[in-house]
Amino acid sequence: MHPGSRKVLNAFLYDHIKMGRQIPDRIRFVTYTTRYNRDYWITVDGLEKRYERGEVDARRSDNRGRYGIRTKNITRLVLGQTGFAREISIDG
């Protein structure tokens, strides 16, 4: 690798390492099976029709007080990190 490119790449990587793991406040997740069912603070534990597209579009407020979630083909959803939640809305 060119030395100049290596410096730019290393600076980029070190900046992101310093930030640590960022847990997003919005998750858009698609699965066709419950074998691959987790993403950060959501877990899909049931699909209405297996091997068909199951979707979750989940948002939470910055203070984790409100959760708004839309699903398709999902029968069971587990939410993590809801200790401060005052309102959880799933599919309206």
Gaussian input, Z-matrix of N, CA and C with variables (Angstrom, degrees):
# hf/3-21g

backbone

0 1
 N
 C     1     B1
 C     2     B2     1     A1
 N     3     B3     2     A2     1     D1
 C     4     B4     3     A3     2     D2
 C     5     B5     4     A4     3     D3
 N     6     B6     5     A5     4     D4
 C     7     B7     6     A6     5     D5
 C     8     B8     7     A7     6     D6
 N     9     B9     8     A8     7     D7
 C    10    B10     9     A9     8     D8
 C    11    B11    10    A10     9     D9
 N    12    B12    11    A11    10    D10
 C    13    B13    12    A12    11    D11
 C    14    B14    13    A13    12    D12
 N    15    B15    14    A14    13    D13
 C    16    B16    15    A15    14    D14
 C    17    B17    16    A16    15    D15
 N    18    B18    17    A17    16    D16
 C    19    B19    18    A18    17    D17
 C    20    B20    19    A19    18    D18
 N    21    B21    20    A20    19    D19
 C    22    B22    21    A21    20    D20
 C    23    B23    22    A22    21    D21
 N    24    B24    23    A23    22    D22
 C    25    B25    24    A24    23    D23
 C    26    B26    25    A25    24    D24
 N    27    B27    26    A26    25    D25
 C    28    B28    27    A27    26    D26
 C    29    B29    28    A28    27    D27
 N    30    B30    29    A29    28    D28
 C    31    B31    30    A30    29    D29
 C    32    B32    31    A31    30    D30
 N    33    B33    32    A32    31    D31
 C    34    B34    33    A33    32    D32
 C    35    B35    34    A34    33    D33
 N    36    B36    35    A35    34    D34
 C    37    B37    36    A36    35    D35
 C    38    B38    37    A37    36    D36
 N    39    B39    38    A38    37    D37
 C    40    B40    39    A39    38    D38
 C    41    B41    40    A40    39    D39
 N    42    B42    41    A41    40    D40
 C    43    B43    42    A42    41    D41
 C    44    B44    43    A43    42    D42
 N    45    B45    44    A44    43    D43
 C    46    B46    45    A45    44    D44
 C    47    B47    46    A46    45    D45
 N    48    B48    47    A47    46    D46
 C    49    B49    48    A48    47    D47
 C    50    B50    49    A49    48    D48
 N    51    B51    50    A50    49    D49
 C    52    B52    51    A51    50    D50
 C    53    B53    52    A52    51    D51
 N    54    B54    53    A53    52    D52
 C    55    B55    54    A54    53    D53
 C    56    B56    55    A55    54    D54
 N    57    B57    56    A56    55    D55
 C    58    B58    57    A57    56    D56
 C    59    B59    58    A58    57    D57
 N    60    B60    59    A59    58    D58
 C    61    B61    60    A60    59    D59
 C    62    B62    61    A61    60    D60
 N    63    B63    62    A62    61    D61
 C    64    B64    63    A63    62    D62
 C    65    B65    64    A64    63    D63
 N    66    B66    65    A65    64    D64
 C    67    B67    66    A66    65    D65
 C    68    B68    67    A67    66    D66
 N    69    B69    68    A68    67    D67
 C    70    B70    69    A69    68    D68
 C    71    B71    70    A70    69    D69
 N    72    B72    71    A71    70    D70
 C    73    B73    72    A72    71    D71
 C    74    B74    73    A73    72    D72
 N    75    B75    74    A74    73    D73
 C    76    B76    75    A75    74    D74
 C    77    B77    76    A76    75    D75
 N    78    B78    77    A77    76    D76
 C    79    B79    78    A78    77    D77
 C    80    B80    79    A79    78    D78
 N    81    B81    80    A80    79    D79
 C    82    B82    81    A81    80    D80
 C    83    B83    82    A82    81    D81
 N    84    B84    83    A83    82    D82
 C    85    B85    84    A84    83    D83
 C    86    B86    85    A85    84    D84
 N    87    B87    86    A86    85    D85
 C    88    B88    87    A87    86    D86
 C    89    B89    88    A88    87    D87
 N    90    B90    89    A89    88    D88
 C    91    B91    90    A90    89    D89
 C    92    B92    91    A91    90    D90
 N    93    B93    92    A92    91    D91
 C    94    B94    93    A93    92    D92
 C    95    B95    94    A94    93    D93
 N    96    B96    95    A95    94    D94
 C    97    B97    96    A96    95    D95
 C    98    B98    97    A97    96    D96
 N    99    B99    98    A98    97    D97
 C   100   B100    99    A99    98    D98
 C   101   B101   100   A100    99    D99
 N   102   B102   101   A101   100   D100
 C   103   B103   102   A102   101   D101
 C   104   B104   103   A103   102   D102
 N   105   B105   104   A104   103   D103
 C   106   B106   105   A105   104   D104
 C   107   B107   106   A106   105   D105
 N   108   B108   107   A107   106   D106
 C   109   B109   108   A108   107   D107
 C   110   B110   109   A109   108   D108
 N   111   B111   110   A110   109   D109
 C   112   B112   111   A111   110   D110
 C   113   B113   112   A112   111   D111
 N   114   B114   113   A113   112   D112
 C   115   B115   114   A114   113   D113
 C   116   B116   115   A115   114   D114
 N   117   B117   116   A116   115   D115
 C   118   B118   117   A117   116   D116
 C   119   B119   118   A118   117   D117
 N   120   B120   119   A119   118   D118
 C   121   B121   120   A120   119   D119
 C   122   B122   121   A121   120   D120
 N   123   B123   122   A122   121   D121
 C   124   B124   123   A123   122   D122
 C   125   B125   124   A124   123   D123
 N   126   B126   125   A125   124   D124
 C   127   B127   126   A126   125   D125
 C   128   B128   127   A127   126   D126
 N   129   B129   128   A128   127   D127
 C   130   B130   129   A129   128   D128
 C   131   B131   130   A130   129   D129
 N   132   B132   131   A131   130   D130
 C   133   B133   132   A132   131   D131
 C   134   B134   133   A133   132   D132
 N   135   B135   134   A134   133   D133
 C   136   B136   135   A135   134   D134
 C   137   B137   136   A136   135   D135
 N   138   B138   137   A137   136   D136
 C   139   B139   138   A138   137   D137
 C   140   B140   139   A139   138   D138
 N   141   B141   140   A140   139   D139
 C   142   B142   141   A141   140   D140
 C   143   B143   142   A142   141   D141
 N   144   B144   143   A143   142   D142
 C   145   B145   144   A144   143   D143
 C   146   B146   145   A145   144   D144
 N   147   B147   146   A146   145   D145
 C   148   B148   147   A147   146   D146
 C   149   B149   148   A148   147   D147
 N   150   B150   149   A149   148   D148
 C   151   B151   150   A150   149   D149
 C   152   B152   151   A151   150   D150
 N   153   B153   152   A152   151   D151
 C   154   B154   153   A153   152   D152
 C   155   B155   154   A154   153   D153
 N   156   B156   155   A155   154   D154
 C   157   B157   156   A156   155   D155
 C   158   B158   157   A157   156   D156
 N   159   B159   158   A158   157   D157
 C   160   B160   159   A159   158   D158
 C   161   B161   160   A160   159   D159
 N   162   B162   161   A161   160   D160
 C   163   B163   162   A162   161   D161
 C   164   B164   163   A163   162   D162
 N   165   B165   164   A164   163   D163
 C   166   B166   165   A165   164   D164
 C   167   B167   166   A166   165   D165
 N   168   B168   167   A167   166   D166
 C   169   B169   168   A168   167   D167
 C   170   B170   169   A169   168   D168
 N   171   B171   170   A170   169   D169
 C   172   B172   171   A171   170   D170
 C   173   B173   172   A172   171   D171
 N   174   B174   173   A173   172   D172
 C   175   B175   174   A174   173   D173
 C   176   B176   175   A175   174   D174
 N   177   B177   176   A176   175   D175
 C   178   B178   177   A177   176   D176
 C   179   B179   178   A178   177   D177
 N   180   B180   179   A179   178   D178
 C   181   B181   180   A180   179   D179
 C   182   B182   181   A181   180   D180
 N   183   B183   182   A182   181   D181
 C   184   B184   183   A183   182   D182
 C   185   B185   184   A184   183   D183
 N   186   B186   185   A185   184   D184
 C   187   B187   186   A186   185   D185
 C   188   B188   187   A187   186   D186
 N   189   B189   188   A188   187   D187
 C   190   B190   189   A189   188   D188
 C   191   B191   190   A190   189   D189
 N   192   B192   191   A191   190   D190
 C   193   B193   192   A192   191   D191
 C   194   B194   193   A193   192   D192
 N   195   B195   194   A194   193   D193
 C   196   B196   195   A195   194   D194
 C   197   B197   196   A196   195   D195
 N   198   B198   197   A197   196   D196
 C   199   B199   198   A198   197   D197
 C   200   B200   199   A199   198   D198
 N   201   B201   200   A200   199   D199
 C   202   B202   201   A201   200   D200
 C   203   B203   202   A202   201   D201
 N   204   B204   203   A203   202   D202
 C   205   B205   204   A204   203   D203
 C   206   B206   205   A205   204   D204
 N   207   B207   206   A206   205   D205
 C   208   B208   207   A207   206   D206
 C   209   B209   208   A208   207   D207
 N   210   B210   209   A209   208   D208
 C   211   B211   210   A210   209   D209
 C   212   B212   211   A211   210   D210
 N   213   B213   212   A212   211   D211
 C   214   B214   213   A213   212   D212
 C   215   B215   214   A214   213   D213
 N   216   B216   215   A215   214   D214
 C   217   B217   216   A216   215   D215
 C   218   B218   217   A217   216   D216
 N   219   B219   218   A218   217   D217
 C   220   B220   219   A219   218   D218
 C   221   B221   220   A220   219   D219
 N   222   B222   221   A221   220   D220
 C   223   B223   222   A222   221   D221
 C   224   B224   223   A223   222   D222
 N   225   B225   224   A224   223   D223
 C   226   B226   225   A225   224   D224
 C   227   B227   226   A226   225   D225
 N   228   B228   227   A227   226   D226
 C   229   B229   228   A228   227   D227
 C   230   B230   229   A229   228   D228
 N   231   B231   230   A230   229   D229
 C   232   B232   231   A231   230   D230
 C   233   B233   232   A232   231   D231
 N   234   B234   233   A233   232   D232
 C   235   B235   234   A234   233   D233
 C   236   B236   235   A235   234   D234
 N   237   B237   236   A236   235   D235
 C   238   B238   237   A237   236   D236
 C   239   B239   238   A238   237   D237
 N   240   B240   239   A239   238   D238
 C   241   B241   240   A240   239   D239
 C   242   B242   241   A241   240   D240
 N   243   B243   242   A242   241   D241
 C   244   B244   243   A243   242   D242
 C   245   B245   244   A244   243   D243
 N   246   B246   245   A245   244   D244
 C   247   B247   246   A246   245   D245
 C   248   B248   247   A247   246   D246
 N   249   B249   248   A248   247   D247
 C   250   B250   249   A249   248   D248
 C   251   B251   250   A250   249   D249
 N   252   B252   251   A251   250   D250
 C   253   B253   252   A252   251   D251
 C   254   B254   253   A253   252   D252
 N   255   B255   254   A254   253   D253
 C   256   B256   255   A255   254   D254
 C   257   B257   256   A256   255   D255
 N   258   B258   257   A257   256   D256
 C   259   B259   258   A258   257   D257
 C   260   B260   259   A259   258   D258
 N   261   B261   260   A260   259   D259
 C   262   B262   261   A261   260   D260
 C   263   B263   262   A262   261   D261
 N   264   B264   263   A263   262   D262
 C   265   B265   264   A264   263   D263
 C   266   B266   265   A265   264   D264
 N   267   B267   266   A266   265   D265
 C   268   B268   267   A267   266   D266
 C   269   B269   268   A268   267   D267
 N   270   B270   269   A269   268   D268
 C   271   B271   270   A270   269   D269
 C   272   B272   271   A271   270   D270
 N   273   B273   272   A272   271   D271
 C   274   B274   273   A273   272   D272
 C   275   B275   274   A274   273   D273

   B1=1.4547
   B2=1.5276
   B3=1.2931
   B4=1.4611
   B5=1.5355
   B6=1.3409
   B7=1.4688
   B8=1.5366
   B9=1.3259
   B10=1.4675
   B11=1.5171
   B12=1.3281
   B13=1.4672
   B14=1.5211
   B15=1.3205
   B16=1.4635
   B17=1.5311
   B18=1.3526
   B19=1.4640
   B20=1.5280
   B21=1.3332
   B22=1.4673
   B23=1.5228
   B24=1.3211
   B25=1.4565
   B26=1.5261
   B27=1.3217
   B28=1.4668
   B29=1.5256
   B30=1.3337
   B31=1.4695
   B32=1.5280
   B33=1.3156
   B34=1.4588
   B35=1.5282
   B36=1.3173
   B37=1.4678
   B38=1.5234
   B39=1.3219
   B40=1.4625
   B41=1.5230
   B42=1.3364
   B43=1.4655
   B44=1.5172
   B45=1.3223
   B46=1.4591
   B47=1.5209
   B48=1.3077
   B49=1.4643
   B50=1.5228
   B51=1.3278
   B52=1.4656
   B53=1.5284
   B54=1.3377
   B55=1.4668
   B56=1.5223
   B57=1.3040
   B58=1.4551
   B59=1.5176
   B60=1.3046
   B61=1.4662
   B62=1.5169
   B63=1.2937
   B64=1.4524
   B65=1.5222
   B66=1.3274
   B67=1.4566
   B68=1.5251
   B69=1.3297
   B70=1.4649
   B71=1.5308
   B72=1.3386
   B73=1.4544
   B74=1.5223
   B75=1.3253
   B76=1.4641
   B77=1.5206
   B78=1.3257
   B79=1.4602
   B80=1.5207
   B81=1.3034
   B82=1.4655
   B83=1.5210
   B84=1.3252
   B85=1.4610
   B86=1.5229
   B87=1.3233
   B88=1.4634
   B89=1.5211
   B90=1.3235
   B91=1.4529
   B92=1.5247
   B93=1.3032
   B94=1.4617
   B95=1.5271
   B96=1.3293
   B97=1.4580
   B98=1.5273
   B99=1.3243
   B100=1.4621
   B101=1.5240
   B102=1.3099
   B103=1.4609
   B104=1.5336
   B105=1.3084
   B106=1.4657
   B107=1.5206
   B108=1.3384
   B109=1.4589
   B110=1.5217
   B111=1.3402
   B112=1.4657
   B113=1.5120
   B114=1.3279
   B115=1.4585
   B116=1.5271
   B117=1.3114
   B118=1.4610
   B119=1.5165
   B120=1.3397
   B121=1.4665
   B122=1.5245
   B123=1.3363
   B124=1.4687
   B125=1.5273
   B126=1.3257
   B127=1.4604
   B128=1.5234
   B129=1.3084
   B130=1.4687
   B131=1.5167
   B132=1.3382
   B133=1.4687
   B134=1.5121
   B135=1.3356
   B136=1.4540
   B137=1.5171
   B138=1.3273
   B139=1.4582
   B140=1.5269
   B141=1.3350
   B142=1.4581
   B143=1.5256
   B144=1.3411
   B145=1.4602
   B146=1.5193
   B147=1.3201
   B148=1.4669
   B149=1.5181
   B150=1.3072
   B151=1.4656
   B152=1.5241
   B153=1.3321
   B154=1.4631
   B155=1.5166
   B156=1.3121
   B157=1.4540
   B158=1.5348
   B159=1.3289
   B160=1.4594
   B161=1.5227
   B162=1.3283
   B163=1.4634
   B164=1.5226
   B165=1.3257
   B166=1.4553
   B167=1.5256
   B168=1.3296
   B169=1.4628
   B170=1.5171
   B171=1.3279
   B172=1.4629
   B173=1.5250
   B174=1.3357
   B175=1.4661
   B176=1.5150
   B177=1.3260
   B178=1.4560
   B179=1.5164
   B180=1.3207
   B181=1.4566
   B182=1.5301
   B183=1.3215
   B184=1.4664
   B185=1.5224
   B186=1.3244
   B187=1.4707
   B188=1.5264
   B189=1.3327
   B190=1.4693
   B191=1.5216
   B192=1.3212
   B193=1.4588
   B194=1.5148
   B195=1.3367
   B196=1.4628
   B197=1.5194
   B198=1.3083
   B199=1.4545
   B200=1.5228
   B201=1.3256
   B202=1.4583
   B203=1.5181
   B204=1.3297
   B205=1.4567
   B206=1.5245
   B207=1.3246
   B208=1.4659
   B209=1.5262
   B210=1.3216
   B211=1.4597
   B212=1.5213
   B213=1.3198
   B214=1.4645
   B215=1.5255
   B216=1.3309
   B217=1.4637
   B218=1.5323
   B219=1.3305
   B220=1.4647
   B221=1.5237
   B222=1.3485
   B223=1.4617
   B224=1.5212
   B225=1.3302
   B226=1.4599
   B227=1.5232
   B228=1.3395
   B229=1.4490
   B230=1.5169
   B231=1.3252
   B232=1.4554
   B233=1.5282
   B234=1.3338
   B235=1.4557
   B236=1.5186
   B237=1.3235
   B238=1.4568
   B239=1.5166
   B240=1.3017
   B241=1.4634
   B242=1.5227
   B243=1.3208
   B244=1.4628
   B245=1.5237
   B246=1.3115
   B247=1.4636
   B248=1.5176
   B249=1.3308
   B250=1.4602
   B251=1.5275
   B252=1.3078
   B253=1.4631
   B254=1.5261
   B255=1.3426
   B256=1.4647
   B257=1.5273
   B258=1.3374
   B259=1.4634
   B260=1.5251
   B261=1.3220
   B262=1.4650
   B263=1.5208
   B264=1.3250
   B265=1.4645
   B266=1.5201
   B267=1.3367
   B268=1.4539
   B269=1.5215
   B270=1.3166
   B271=1.4628
   B272=1.5250
   B273=1.3270
   B274=1.4660
   B275=1.4950
   A1=108.18
   A2=116.01
   A3=121.60
   A4=109.12
   A5=118.71
   A6=121.28
   A7=113.51
   A8=117.94
   A9=120.20
   A10=111.88
   A11=115.79
   A12=120.37
   A13=110.55
   A14=116.53
   A15=120.99
   A16=110.54
   A17=117.76
   A18=121.10
   A19=111.24
   A20=115.92
   A21=120.53
   A22=109.92
   A23=117.20
   A24=121.49
   A25=111.29
   A26=117.20
   A27=120.41
   A28=111.50
   A29=117.67
   A30=120.37
   A31=110.34
   A32=116.85
   A33=121.57
   A34=110.58
   A35=117.09
   A36=121.33
   A37=111.82
   A38=118.49
   A39=121.50
   A40=111.32
   A41=117.89
   A42=120.53
   A43=110.99
   A44=117.40
   A45=120.43
   A46=112.52
   A47=117.70
   A48=120.56
   A49=110.05
   A50=117.58
   A51=121.74
   A52=111.64
   A53=117.28
   A54=120.59
   A55=111.19
   A56=118.27
   A57=121.19
   A58=111.22
   A59=115.41
   A60=120.30
   A61=109.48
   A62=116.42
   A63=122.64
   A64=109.50
   A65=116.74
   A66=120.99
   A67=107.36
   A68=117.80
   A69=120.66
   A70=112.80
   A71=115.56
   A72=121.52
   A73=111.55
   A74=117.48
   A75=121.24
   A76=108.75
   A77=114.97
   A78=120.96
   A79=108.02
   A80=115.93
   A81=122.06
   A82=105.80
   A83=116.19
   A84=121.88
   A85=109.96
   A86=116.28
   A87=123.13
   A88=108.56
   A89=116.88
   A90=121.34
   A91=109.35
   A92=115.66
   A93=121.87
   A94=111.44
   A95=115.95
   A96=120.75
   A97=108.46
   A98=116.54
   A99=119.56
   A100=112.17
   A101=117.02
   A102=118.78
   A103=110.32
   A104=116.59
   A105=122.35
   A106=106.61
   A107=116.38
   A108=119.84
   A109=115.73
   A110=119.86
   A111=120.31
   A112=112.22
   A113=113.11
   A114=120.46
   A115=107.45
   A116=116.76
   A117=124.31
   A118=111.53
   A119=118.96
   A120=121.23
   A121=114.14
   A122=117.63
   A123=120.19
   A124=110.56
   A125=115.40
   A126=122.52
   A127=108.31
   A128=116.51
   A129=122.18
   A130=107.32
   A131=116.37
   A132=121.21
   A133=113.69
   A134=118.11
   A135=119.50
   A136=111.85
   A137=115.34
   A138=122.09
   A139=108.78
   A140=116.12
   A141=120.23
   A142=110.26
   A143=116.44
   A144=122.20
   A145=108.11
   A146=115.41
   A147=119.48
   A148=110.86
   A149=115.24
   A150=124.66
   A151=113.01
   A152=116.10
   A153=121.48
   A154=106.87
   A155=116.16
   A156=122.40
   A157=111.90
   A158=115.12
   A159=122.17
   A160=108.21
   A161=117.07
   A162=121.27
   A163=111.47
   A164=115.23
   A165=122.42
   A166=107.16
   A167=115.87
   A168=122.02
   A169=105.42
   A170=116.55
   A171=122.15
   A172=110.60
   A173=114.74
   A174=121.27
   A175=108.50
   A176=114.81
   A177=119.24
   A178=108.48
   A179=115.80
   A180=119.87
   A181=109.35
   A182=115.69
   A183=120.50
   A184=112.66
   A185=117.07
   A186=119.63
   A187=112.38
   A188=117.14
   A189=124.56
   A190=112.51
   A191=116.73
   A192=121.17
   A193=113.29
   A194=117.34
   A195=121.46
   A196=111.06
   A197=115.55
   A198=122.45
   A199=108.18
   A200=116.37
   A201=122.04
   A202=108.45
   A203=116.81
   A204=121.09
   A205=110.28
   A206=116.09
   A207=122.49
   A208=107.61
   A209=116.46
   A210=120.74
   A211=110.63
   A212=114.79
   A213=122.57
   A214=106.82
   A215=116.03
   A216=123.12
   A217=112.28
   A218=118.39
   A219=122.67
   A220=108.10
   A221=117.17
   A222=120.69
   A223=112.39
   A224=118.16
   A225=120.74
   A226=108.88
   A227=116.37
   A228=122.89
   A229=108.90
   A230=117.16
   A231=122.52
   A232=108.22
   A233=116.22
   A234=121.82
   A235=110.01
   A236=115.79
   A237=120.93
   A238=109.51
   A239=116.76
   A240=123.66
   A241=112.23
   A242=117.65
   A243=121.39
   A244=112.29
   A245=117.76
   A246=121.64
   A247=114.33
   A248=118.38
   A249=121.79
   A250=112.20
   A251=118.30
   A252=121.75
   A253=111.19
   A254=115.43
   A255=122.54
   A256=110.16
   A257=115.83
   A258=120.63
   A259=109.45
   A260=115.93
   A261=122.06
   A262=107.09
   A263=116.06
   A264=121.89
   A265=108.56
   A266=115.62
   A267=121.22
   A268=108.21
   A269=116.33
   A270=123.23
   A271=112.41
   A272=115.54
   A273=121.30
   A274=110.58
   D1=143.08
   D2=178.95
   D3=-64.19
   D4=135.70
   D5=-176.57
   D6=-55.87
   D7=-38.49
   D8=178.47
   D9=-65.28
   D10=-40.95
   D11=177.99
   D12=-66.10
   D13=-38.25
   D14=179.21
   D15=-61.76
   D16=-39.87
   D17=179.08
   D18=-63.86
   D19=-43.82
   D20=-179.64
   D21=-64.45
   D22=-45.20
   D23=179.75
   D24=-62.50
   D25=-45.87
   D26=179.93
   D27=-62.28
   D28=-40.83
   D29=178.46
   D30=-61.77
   D31=-43.31
   D32=178.30
   D33=-60.48
   D34=-48.26
   D35=-178.55
   D36=-64.04
   D37=-43.87
   D38=-179.41
   D39=-63.94
   D40=-38.47
   D41=177.57
   D42=-61.70
   D43=-41.64
   D44=-179.81
   D45=-74.46
   D46=-30.73
   D47=176.04
   D48=-66.31
   D49=-39.36
   D50=179.46
   D51=-62.79
   D52=-34.40
   D53=-179.80
   D54=-68.71
   D55=-26.26
   D56=-177.45
   D57=78.17
   D58=-174.11
   D59=-179.42
   D60=-76.43
   D61=122.16
   D62=179.46
   D63=-97.28
   D64=126.28
   D65=177.91
   D66=-97.50
   D67=119.81
   D68=-173.70
   D69=-73.16
   D70=153.48
   D71=175.56
   D72=-90.81
   D73=-6.90
   D74=173.65
   D75=-130.42
   D76=132.58
   D77=178.63
   D78=-128.41
   D79=126.89
   D80=170.26
   D81=-114.06
   D82=115.15
   D83=-170.42
   D84=-129.42
   D85=136.37
   D86=177.91
   D87=-127.96
   D88=135.85
   D89=175.24
   D90=-147.10
   D91=155.07
   D92=176.64
   D93=-112.32
   D94=-7.02
   D95=-178.14
   D96=-151.37
   D97=154.95
   D98=178.69
   D99=-80.28
   D100=-0.45
   D101=175.36
   D102=-68.00
   D103=-37.45
   D104=177.15
   D105=-111.40
   D106=85.30
   D107=-164.74
   D108=-124.02
   D109=7.95
   D110=-173.96
   D111=-124.23
   D112=145.89
   D113=171.17
   D114=-155.11
   D115=111.53
   D116=-179.03
   D117=49.79
   D118=-104.05
   D119=-172.29
   D120=-105.60
   D121=16.10
   D122=173.84
   D123=-124.58
   D124=147.46
   D125=174.73
   D126=-137.07
   D127=126.94
   D128=176.57
   D129=-93.08
   D130=115.02
   D131=-179.04
   D132=-106.03
   D133=-3.95
   D134=179.49
   D135=-156.88
   D136=135.87
   D137=175.72
   D138=-116.15
   D139=139.62
   D140=177.23
   D141=-62.70
   D142=-47.09
   D143=176.70
   D144=-128.04
   D145=114.07
   D146=179.56
   D147=-66.17
   D148=149.51
   D149=179.46
   D150=66.62
   D151=14.85
   D152=168.60
   D153=-115.99
   D154=154.06
   D155=-172.78
   D156=-59.47
   D157=122.56
   D158=172.55
   D159=-110.52
   D160=132.62
   D161=-174.90
   D162=-126.17
   D163=143.79
   D164=172.44
   D165=-133.68
   D166=128.40
   D167=172.16
   D168=-122.09
   D169=102.43
   D170=-173.19
   D171=-117.61
   D172=134.91
   D173=176.63
   D174=-130.68
   D175=147.17
   D176=173.56
   D177=-135.77
   D178=154.31
   D179=-179.63
   D180=-73.25
   D181=165.00
   D182=-177.99
   D183=-58.10
   D184=-35.60
   D185=-179.13
   D186=-91.19
   D187=6.44
   D188=178.36
   D189=62.95
   D190=26.27
   D191=179.56
   D192=-87.63
   D193=-26.87
   D194=-178.34
   D195=-128.28
   D196=135.74
   D197=177.59
   D198=-123.37
   D199=130.56
   D200=174.28
   D201=-123.32
   D202=121.53
   D203=-172.14
   D204=-131.61
   D205=133.26
   D206=172.96
   D207=-118.01
   D208=138.50
   D209=-178.88
   D210=-133.10
   D211=158.48
   D212=171.42
   D213=-140.07
   D214=130.05
   D215=177.72
   D216=63.47
   D217=27.20
   D218=179.50
   D219=-113.83
   D220=130.70
   D221=177.28
   D222=-107.85
   D223=-24.09
   D224=-179.00
   D225=-142.19
   D226=125.48
   D227=-177.25
   D228=-131.72
   D229=131.39
   D230=178.51
   D231=-110.99
   D232=129.20
   D233=179.19
   D234=-108.25
   D235=136.35
   D236=175.00
   D237=-106.45
   D238=167.87
   D239=176.02
   D240=58.03
   D241=44.47
   D242=-179.20
   D243=-108.71
   D244=20.51
   D245=-177.37
   D246=-60.23
   D247=-29.27
   D248=-178.38
   D249=-103.45
   D250=7.60
   D251=-174.50
   D252=-69.55
   D253=131.06
   D254=174.09
   D255=-104.48
   D256=-25.72
   D257=-176.65
   D258=-145.45
   D259=128.86
   D260=175.57
   D261=-128.95
   D262=120.14
   D263=-179.92
   D264=-118.02
   D265=119.57
   D266=178.62
   D267=-116.94
   D268=117.90
   D269=-178.91
   D270=53.17
   D271=40.70
   D272=176.41
   D273=82.84

